[in-house]
Amino acid sequence: MTLEKMSEIGFEHMMQLKAAYCFRMRVESGGYEMFYHQSLPTLKSESGELLEAVNIHTNIHHITPRNNYHVVVSGIGERRNFHKMQWNGRKTVGPDALILSKREVEIIENRSNF
């Protein structure tokens, strides 16, 4: 969702855009806790490809153990963008979406031999 929105805004502006959303992550105790993810681009190539980003993960489980499924793309610096989107469900990837080499398919089909 963040990439789709950034594409809509224009990747030429990516250095002034921040992506944020919540996710669950397994912690040392073996349980799962809620984290807030923020991604800030820090370096791009001369051709405009993202090379580096700072990713900040903040444990917010003490605030809420539930995911609100909001995805936010917001402007930083001089940009005033603010796009809050609701993720409505899991996207499933079917076998038709995978592009595997002939050898990879052979390995998967014969995995019972390992």
C-alpha positions in Angstrom: 0.0 0.0 0.0 2.8 2.4 0.8 4.6 1.8 -2.5 1.3 2.2 -4.4 0.6 5.5 -2.7 4.2 6.7 -3.2 4.0 5.8 -6.9 0.8 7.8 -7.1 2.4 10.8 -5.5 5.6 10.3 -7.6 8.8 8.5 -6.6 10.7 11.7 -7.3 9.3 12.9 -4.0 10.2 9.8 -2.0 13.0 11.5 0.0 10.2 13.7 1.5 7.8 10.9 2.4 7.5 8.7 5.4 5.6 5.4 5.6 4.1 4.0 8.8 2.0 1.1 10.0 1.6 -1.4 12.9 2.6 -5.0 12.9 3.0 -7.9 15.3 6.5 -9.3 16.0 7.6 -12.3 18.0 9.6 -11.2 21.1 12.1 -13.0 23.2 9.5 -14.5 25.5 8.0 -16.3 22.5 4.8 -14.2 22.5 3.8 -11.6 20.0 3.7 -7.8 20.7 2.5 -4.8 18.7 5.1 -2.6 17.0 4.8 0.7 15.2 7.0 0.8 12.0 8.2 4.1 10.5 10.4 4.2 7.4 12.3 7.3 6.4 14.4 7.2 3.2 17.9 8.5 3.6 19.7 7.8 0.3 18.8 7.3 -3.3 20.9 6.6 -6.4 21.6 9.1 -9.2 18.9 7.3 -11.2 16.4 7.8 -8.3 16.3 4.3 -6.8 16.0 4.0 -3.0 19.3 2.7 -1.6 18.9 3.2 2.1 16.2 4.0 4.7 16.1 4.3 8.5 13.4 2.0 9.9 12.2 2.7 13.4 10.3 0.0 15.3 8.6 1.1 18.5 7.0 -1.4 20.8 3.5 -0.1 21.5 2.1 -3.2 23.0 1.6 -1.3 26.4 -0.6 1.1 24.5 -2.6 -1.4 22.5 -2.2 -5.1 21.6 -4.5 -4.7 18.6 -3.6 -3.7 15.1 -5.7 -0.9 13.6 -4.6 -1.8 10.1 -4.0 1.8 9.2 -1.2 2.5 6.7 0.0 6.1 6.6 2.2 7.9 4.0 3.0 11.4 5.1 5.2 14.3 4.0 8.3 15.3 5.9 10.2 18.5 5.7 8.4 20.9 3.3 5.9 18.3 2.0 2.4 18.4 3.4 1.1 15.0 2.2 -1.0 12.9 4.6 -2.6 9.8 3.4 -4.2 7.4 5.9 -5.4 4.2 4.3 -7.3 1.2 5.8 -5.9 -2.3 5.0 -9.0 -4.4 4.5 -7.6 -7.9 4.5 -4.9 -10.3 3.6 -3.6 -10.4 0.0 -3.0 -13.9 -1.0 -0.5 -14.8 -3.6 -1.5 -17.7 -5.8 0.8 -20.0 -7.7 0.2 -18.0 -10.9 1.8 -15.0 -9.3 5.1 -16.8 -8.7 7.7 -16.8 -11.4 10.0 -19.7 -10.9 12.6 -21.2 -13.0 12.2 -24.7 -14.4 14.8 -25.9 -11.9 13.1 -24.3 -9.0 9.8 -26.0 -10.0 11.7 -29.4 -10.2 13.1 -28.9 -6.7 9.7 -28.0 -5.2 8.0 -31.0 -6.9 10.7 -33.4 -5.6 11.0 -31.9 -2.1 9.9 -35.2 -0.6 13.2 -36.7 -1.7 15.1 -34.5 0.7 
